[in-house]
Amino acid sequence: MRRSILTEKLARRGRHVTREYGVNPLHVLRVEDVMDPPVAPVVTYPDELLETAMRKLLEHEVDVLPVASPEDPARVVGYVERSAILGAWVQLTRDEHVREEGWLARLRGASR
C-alpha cells in the first residue's frame, strides 16, 4: 500500500495500516443529502369503505393508515392495517358460505 501522510503518522505511532484508507460516508453525508421530499400524509376516515382504504394502502405502498376524524382531519382517532382489512374480507366470505336456519325451517320445527 502507498504511504500517505496519514499512514506515516500512524506507522510512527506503532499502528500499521494494511489496507487502503477510505472515508466512511456516514461521517461525511448529511440526512438532507439522502432524504425524500415531504409528501402529504395519507389518511382514511371512519365512514369510508374498506375498498377505498385498501386502494390508498396499495397506491402509497404502506401497511397502516391513520384514521382521521371527519370533523378535524388533523386528529387521529385510530389506525387501520392491511391485515385487518384482509381479515374482514376473509371473515365475510366465510360467513357467506354458512347456512343459517331460515324462518320456514323454524316454523316447521315448531309445528311438530
Buried (B, 14 or more C-beta within 10 A) or exposed (E): EEEEEEBEEBEEEEEEBEEEEEEEEEEEEEEEEEEEEEEEEEBBBEEBEBEEBBEBBEEEEEEEBBBBBEEEEEEEEEEBBBEEBEEEEEEEEEEEEEEEEEEEEEEEEEEE
